């Protein structure tokens, strides 16, 4: 098996509906500009509150993707 290197970045997705949709929004947006996404790990979940009600769900995720050198 060839050796591989992966890079990890942190993203925050938001949704007015759910943490799942917040996570999906972050992954889907990242996949438009990053090749070879591999793993998304949820590191934190929180909500934004306005006037005593949940206004938005936020998911902080760590996403890994395969690193390709330009060599």
C-alpha positions as CSV (number, residue, x, y, z in Angstrom):
1,X,0.0,0.0,0.0
2,X,1.3,3.4,-0.9
3,X,1.9,5.9,1.9
4,X,-0.6,8.8,2.2
5,X,-0.8,12.1,4.0
6,X,-4.0,13.8,5.1
7,X,-4.6,17.4,6.2
8,X,-7.2,18.3,8.8
9,X,-9.1,21.6,8.8
10,X,-11.8,22.9,11.1
11,X,-15.2,24.2,9.8
12,X,-18.4,25.5,11.3
13,X,-21.7,24.8,9.6
14,X,-24.9,26.4,10.5
15,X,-28.6,25.6,10.0
16,X,-31.9,26.9,11.3
17,X,-33.3,23.4,11.3
18,X,-30.8,20.9,12.9
19,X,-27.2,19.9,13.8
20,X,-27.3,17.3,11.1
21,X,-28.1,19.9,8.5
22,X,-25.5,22.2,9.9
23,X,-22.9,19.4,9.5
24,X,-24.1,18.6,6.0
25,X,-23.9,22.3,5.0
26,X,-20.2,22.4,6.1
27,X,-19.3,19.2,4.3
28,X,-21.2,20.0,1.1
29,X,-19.7,23.5,0.9
30,X,-16.1,22.2,1.5
31,X,-16.5,19.4,-1.1
32,X,-17.0,22.1,-3.8
33,X,-13.4,23.3,-3.4
34,X,-11.5,20.4,-1.7
35,X,-10.7,17.1,-3.3
36,X,-10.7,13.7,-1.6
37,X,-12.6,14.5,1.6
38,X,-12.3,11.5,3.8
39,X,-13.6,11.9,7.3
40,X,-15.7,14.5,9.2
41,X,-15.5,14.4,13.0
42,X,-18.0,16.5,15.0
43,X,-16.0,18.3,17.7
44,X,-18.6,20.6,19.2
45,X,-22.4,21.3,18.9
46,X,-24.0,24.5,20.0
47,X,-27.0,26.7,19.3
48,X,-27.5,30.4,18.8
49,X,-30.3,31.8,20.9
50,X,-32.4,34.9,20.2
51,X,-35.3,36.1,22.3
52,X,-35.3,32.9,24.3
53,X,-35.6,30.6,21.2
54,X,-33.1,28.7,19.2
55,X,-32.2,30.7,16.2
56,X,-29.5,28.5,14.6
57,X,-27.8,25.2,15.2
58,X,-24.0,25.2,14.8
59,X,-21.7,22.2,14.2
60,X,-18.0,22.6,14.5
61,X,-16.3,19.7,12.6
62,X,-12.8,18.6,11.7
63,X,-12.6,17.4,8.1
64,X,-9.7,15.4,6.7
65,X,-8.7,15.2,3.1
66,X,-5.9,13.5,1.2
67,X,-2.9,15.8,0.7
68,X,-1.6,15.9,-2.9
69,X,1.9,17.4,-3.4
70,X,2.6,19.4,-6.5
71,X,5.8,17.4,-7.2
